[in-house]
Amino acid sequence: MLTKSGKSLEEMIKKAIDDHVIKNSEYEEIIELAHQDGKIDAHEKVLLQEFNDLIAEKTVKRIPG
């Protein structure tokens, strides 16, 4: 089931992927959003794992800011 926070998380991650960059502050917002409701559901876990993989592969670059 897709939760409201999961949908917001998905939108933020999609924007970063489309831009190919993410500011450190935006990354922190994503992490905060994932933890906002007190639990990370299965959908959010998958999104975060895939996003972190893209960062590790440098498909999405983390930048200061």
C-alpha positions as CSV (number, residue, x, y, z in Angstrom):
1,M,0.0,0.0,0.0
2,L,1.3,3.4,-0.9
3,T,1.2,5.9,2.0
4,K,1.0,9.7,1.8
5,S,4.6,9.9,3.1
6,G,5.6,7.2,0.6
7,K,4.1,9.2,-2.3
8,S,5.9,12.4,-1.1
9,L,9.1,10.5,-0.8
10,E,8.7,9.1,-4.3
11,E,8.2,12.6,-5.7
12,M,11.2,14.0,-4.0
13,I,13.4,11.2,-5.1
14,K,12.1,11.4,-8.7
15,K,13.0,15.1,-8.8
16,A,16.6,14.4,-7.7
17,I,16.9,11.6,-10.3
18,D,15.6,13.9,-13.0
19,D,18.0,16.6,-12.0
20,H,20.9,14.1,-11.5
21,V,21.9,16.0,-8.4
22,I,20.7,16.4,-4.8
23,K,21.8,18.9,-2.2
24,N,22.8,17.6,1.1
25,S,19.9,19.5,2.7
26,E,17.4,17.9,0.2
27,Y,18.9,14.4,1.1
28,E,18.3,15.1,4.8
29,E,14.7,16.2,4.0
30,I,14.2,12.8,2.2
31,I,15.5,10.9,5.2
32,E,13.4,13.0,7.6
33,L,10.3,12.4,5.5
34,A,10.9,8.7,5.5
35,H,11.0,8.7,9.4
36,Q,8.2,11.3,9.9
37,D,5.5,8.8,10.7
38,G,7.6,6.7,13.0
39,K,8.2,3.8,10.6
40,I,9.6,3.0,7.2
41,D,7.2,0.9,5.2
42,A,8.3,-1.6,2.6
43,H,7.7,0.8,-0.3
44,E,9.8,3.5,1.4
45,K,12.6,1.0,2.1
46,V,12.7,0.1,-1.6
47,L,12.7,3.7,-2.7
48,L,15.5,4.6,-0.2
49,Q,17.6,1.6,-1.2
50,E,17.3,2.3,-4.9
51,F,18.0,6.0,-4.3
52,N,21.1,5.3,-2.2
53,D,22.3,2.9,-5.0
54,L,22.0,5.7,-7.5
55,I,24.0,8.0,-5.3
56,A,26.7,5.2,-4.8
57,E,26.9,4.7,-8.5
58,K,27.1,8.5,-9.0
59,T,24.0,8.5,-11.3
60,V,22.8,11.1,-8.8
61,K,25.5,13.3,-7.4
62,R,25.3,14.7,-3.8
63,I,26.4,18.3,-3.6
64,P,26.8,20.8,-0.8
65,G,23.9,23.0,0.0
